[in-house]
């Protein structure tokens, strides 16, 4: 197989599918990975509109044996890779004490284990004839200690640090960028969360297509980090000068306001249904 491919994990989700469309527009051959059984409509759209080869592989990426079989298939079919976009991840909101062990393990595996293992496997199968592109999706939340999102924000901080460190290790053959967006309106649930965060939620939310296009441009120019939007950049600047304990206290207070708003929303929704 002569052509090389860019892998996109979570390729059928809101952010993943936006990356798929933008990458296809740029002439990249793609391998999309997600947990759904098929992606016939998505593949038909991309292949009909762009002159690229797009493959889909259904895989539960938290399953170690499933990942092993997936890469065995890649080796058997002779794939090599020119890029990887690590999109897949998970978020649970609410107090840490309310999490179950399964929820904790799922978030750690999806946000960290999958990213680390796939990155290693894909790099070992890279197309050595060209420059590799690695994009890891972190979050604006990775810059803050976030009560009620303690695991999520901590895993995103790990992704930022890991990506910036790995960038130096593989600088001879790869462009590496970490993307740290605020809220992205990829579905009704995410839009509700943005609305409930008030002023800063709306200020840091950006159009998904715009974020994806600029993320790819940053990666092409080998920029280390992309923080979408001036408001988000300002908040990151604040995070560097304010005491972390104060930030955690402030965010805890903001969470209490959000919970009150969610309860009011639930009550009004129930009344409308009645």
C-alpha positions as CSV (number, residue, x, y, z in Angstrom):
1,X,0.0,0.0,0.0
2,X,1.7,3.2,-1.1
3,X,-0.5,5.9,0.4
4,X,-0.2,6.9,4.1
5,X,-3.1,7.7,6.3
6,X,-4.1,10.1,9.2
7,X,-5.9,8.4,12.0
8,X,-8.7,10.2,13.8
9,X,-10.0,8.7,17.0
10,X,-13.6,9.5,17.9
11,X,-14.0,10.1,14.2
12,X,-17.9,10.0,14.2
13,X,-18.3,12.5,17.1
14,X,-18.8,16.2,16.7
15,X,-15.2,17.2,17.0
16,X,-13.9,14.1,15.3
17,X,-16.2,14.4,12.3
18,X,-15.2,18.1,12.0
19,X,-11.6,17.0,11.8
20,X,-12.5,14.3,9.3
21,X,-14.1,16.8,6.9
22,X,-11.4,19.4,7.2
23,X,-8.6,16.8,6.7
24,X,-10.4,15.4,3.7
25,X,-10.7,18.8,2.2
26,X,-6.9,19.1,2.6
27,X,-6.4,15.9,0.6
28,X,-5.5,13.5,3.5
29,X,-6.4,9.8,3.4
30,X,-8.1,9.0,6.6
31,X,-8.7,6.1,9.0
32,X,-11.6,6.9,11.4
33,X,-12.0,4.9,14.6
34,X,-15.0,5.0,16.8
35,X,-17.2,2.6,18.8
36,X,-20.2,2.6,16.5
37,X,-20.9,-0.5,14.3
38,X,-20.6,1.3,10.9
39,X,-20.0,4.7,9.3
40,X,-21.4,4.2,5.9
41,X,-23.1,7.6,5.5
42,X,-20.0,9.4,6.8
43,X,-17.7,7.5,4.4
44,X,-20.0,8.0,1.5
45,X,-20.1,11.7,2.1
46,X,-16.3,12.1,2.4
47,X,-15.6,9.9,-0.6
48,X,-18.2,11.6,-2.8
49,X,-17.0,15.1,-2.0
50,X,-13.2,14.7,-1.8
51,X,-10.6,12.7,-3.7
52,X,-9.3,10.8,-0.7
53,X,-9.4,7.3,0.6
54,X,-11.4,7.0,3.9
55,X,-11.6,3.8,6.0
56,X,-13.6,3.1,9.1
57,X,-12.8,0.7,11.9
58,X,-15.2,0.1,14.7
59,X,-13.3,-0.5,18.0
60,X,-13.8,-0.1,21.7
61,X,-10.5,1.7,22.3
62,X,-10.7,1.0,26.1
63,X,-10.4,-2.7,25.3
64,X,-6.7,-3.6,25.2
65,X,-7.3,-6.8,23.2
66,X,-9.4,-4.8,20.7
67,X,-6.6,-2.3,20.2
68,X,-4.1,-5.1,19.7
69,X,-6.3,-6.7,17.0
70,X,-6.9,-3.4,15.4
71,X,-3.2,-2.7,14.9
72,X,-2.7,-6.3,13.8
73,X,-5.2,-5.6,11.0
74,X,-3.3,-2.4,10.1
75,X,-0.1,-4.4,9.8
76,X,-1.6,-7.1,7.7
77,X,-3.2,-4.6,5.3
78,X,0.1,-2.7,5.0
79,X,-1.0,0.7,6.4
80,X,1.5,3.3,7.3
81,X,0.6,6.6,8.9
82,X,1.4,10.3,8.3
83,X,-0.7,11.6,11.2
84,X,-2.8,11.0,14.3
85,X,-5.5,13.2,15.8
86,X,-6.3,12.0,19.4
87,X,-9.9,13.3,19.9
88,X,-11.5,10.5,21.9
89,X,-12.1,11.3,25.6
90,X,-14.7,11.3,28.4
91,X,-16.0,13.8,30.9
92,X,-17.9,13.2,34.1
93,X,-19.2,16.2,36.0
94,X,-19.9,16.2,39.7
95,X,-18.2,15.5,43.0
96,X,-15.4,12.9,43.0
97,X,-17.0,11.0,45.9
98,X,-20.0,10.3,43.6
99,X,-18.0,8.6,41.0
100,X,-18.0,4.8,40.7
101,X,-14.7,2.9,40.2
102,X,-15.9,2.0,36.7
103,X,-16.4,5.7,35.8
104,X,-12.9,6.6,37.2
105,X,-11.3,3.8,35.3
106,X,-13.2,4.6,32.1
107,X,-12.1,8.3,32.2
108,X,-8.5,7.4,32.9
109,X,-8.4,4.8,30.1
110,X,-10.1,7.0,27.5
111,X,-8.4,10.3,28.3
112,X,-4.9,8.9,29.0
113,X,-4.4,5.2,28.4
114,X,-5.9,5.2,24.9
115,X,-4.0,8.3,23.9
116,X,-0.7,7.0,25.2
117,X,-1.0,3.6,23.7
118,X,-2.3,4.7,20.3
119,X,0.3,7.4,20.0
120,X,3.1,4.8,20.6
121,X,1.6,2.3,18.2
122,X,1.0,4.8,15.4
123,X,4.4,6.4,15.7
124,X,6.0,2.9,15.3
125,X,4.1,2.5,12.0
126,X,4.6,6.0,10.7
127,X,5.5,6.8,7.1
128,X,9.3,7.4,7.4
129,X,9.3,9.1,4.0
130,X,7.5,12.2,5.2
131,X,6.9,14.4,8.2
132,X,4.5,13.1,10.8
133,X,1.7,15.3,12.4
134,X,0.4,14.6,15.9
135,X,-2.5,16.6,17.3
136,X,-3.7,15.9,20.9
137,X,-6.9,17.4,22.2
138,X,-6.7,18.7,25.7
139,X,-8.9,21.4,27.1
140,X,-8.9,24.9,28.6
141,X,-9.8,23.1,31.8
142,X,-6.3,21.6,31.8
143,X,-4.9,24.9,33.0
144,X,-7.1,25.0,36.2
145,X,-7.7,22.8,39.3
146,X,-11.4,22.3,38.8
147,X,-13.5,21.0,41.7
148,X,-16.3,18.7,40.4
149,X,-14.2,18.1,37.3
150,X,-11.1,17.0,39.2
151,X,-10.3,13.9,37.2
152,X,-11.1,15.5,33.8
153,X,-9.1,18.7,34.4
154,X,-6.1,16.6,35.7
155,X,-6.1,14.3,32.7
156,X,-6.2,17.3,30.4
157,X,-3.2,18.8,32.3
158,X,-1.4,15.5,31.8
159,X,-2.1,15.7,28.0
160,X,-0.7,19.2,27.8
161,X,2.5,18.3,29.6
162,X,2.9,15.0,27.8
163,X,2.4,16.6,24.3
164,X,4.9,19.4,25.0
165,X,7.5,16.9,26.3
166,X,7.0,14.4,23.4
167,X,7.2,17.3,20.9
168,X,10.9,17.7,21.9
169,X,11.6,14.0,21.7
170,X,10.3,13.5,18.2
171,X,11.1,17.0,16.7
172,X,13.3,15.5,14.1
173,X,10.5,13.9,12.2
174,X,7.2,15.2,13.6
175,X,5.0,18.3,14.0
176,X,3.3,18.1,17.4
177,X,0.5,20.4,18.7
178,X,-1.8,20.3,21.7
179,X,-5.2,21.9,21.3
180,X,-6.9,23.4,24.4
181,X,-10.4,24.6,23.5
182,X,-13.1,25.9,25.8
183,X,-16.7,24.8,25.2
184,X,-17.4,23.5,21.8
185,X,-21.1,23.4,20.7
186,X,-21.0,19.9,19.2
187,X,-24.3,18.6,20.6
188,X,-27.3,19.9,22.6
189,X,-25.8,18.7,25.9
190,X,-22.6,20.7,25.3
191,X,-24.6,23.8,24.3
192,X,-26.6,23.6,27.5
193,X,-23.3,23.4,29.6
194,X,-21.9,26.4,27.8
195,X,-25.1,28.4,28.4
196,X,-25.1,27.5,32.1
197,X,-21.5,28.7,32.6
198,X,-22.7,32.2,31.9
199,X,-20.6,35.0,30.5
200,X,-17.2,33.1,30.4
201,X,-18.8,30.0,29.0
202,X,-20.2,32.0,26.1
203,X,-17.0,34.0,25.7
204,X,-14.7,30.9,25.5
205,X,-17.0,28.9,23.2
206,X,-16.1,28.9,19.5
207,X,-17.4,27.4,16.3
208,X,-16.1,23.8,16.0
209,X,-15.2,24.1,12.3
210,X,-13.2,27.2,13.0
211,X,-11.3,25.6,15.9
212,X,-10.5,22.5,13.8
213,X,-9.3,24.6,10.8
214,X,-7.0,26.7,13.0
215,X,-5.8,23.7,14.9
216,X,-4.6,22.1,11.6
217,X,-3.0,25.3,10.6
218,X,-1.1,25.5,13.9
219,X,0.0,21.9,13.4
220,X,1.2,22.6,9.8
221,X,3.3,25.5,11.2
222,X,4.5,23.2,14.0
223,X,3.2,25.5,16.8
224,X,3.3,23.8,20.2
225,X,0.0,24.8,21.6
226,X,-3.3,26.2,20.3
227,X,-5.7,28.0,22.7
228,X,-8.7,29.1,20.7
229,X,-10.0,32.6,21.3
230,X,-8.8,35.7,23.0
231,X,-11.0,35.1,26.1
232,X,-9.5,31.7,26.6
233,X,-5.9,33.1,26.2
234,X,-6.7,35.7,28.8
235,X,-8.0,33.1,31.3
236,X,-4.8,31.1,30.8
237,X,-2.7,34.2,31.4
238,X,-4.7,34.7,34.7
239,X,-4.1,31.1,35.7
240,X,-0.4,31.8,35.6
241,X,-0.5,34.7,38.1
242,X,-3.3,33.8,40.5
243,X,-2.8,31.3,43.4
244,X,-4.1,27.9,42.4
245,X,-5.9,27.5,45.7
246,X,-7.8,30.7,45.1
247,X,-8.7,29.6,41.6
248,X,-10.0,26.2,42.9
249,X,-12.1,28.1,45.5
250,X,-13.6,30.4,42.9
251,X,-14.4,27.6,40.5
252,X,-16.0,25.7,43.3
253,X,-18.3,28.7,43.9
254,X,-19.1,28.9,40.2
255,X,-20.0,25.2,40.2
256,X,-22.5,25.8,43.0
257,X,-24.2,28.4,40.9
258,X,-24.3,26.0,37.9
259,X,-25.9,23.2,40.0
260,X,-28.6,25.7,41.1
261,X,-29.2,26.6,37.5
262,X,-29.4,23.0,36.5
263,X,-31.9,22.2,39.2
264,X,-34.1,25.2,38.0
265,X,-33.8,23.9,34.4
266,X,-34.9,20.4,35.5
267,X,-37.9,21.8,37.3
268,X,-39.1,24.0,34.4
269,X,-38.6,21.1,32.0
270,X,-40.7,18.9,34.2
271,X,-43.5,21.5,34.4
272,X,-43.6,21.9,30.6
273,X,-44.0,18.2,30.1
274,X,-46.8,18.1,32.6
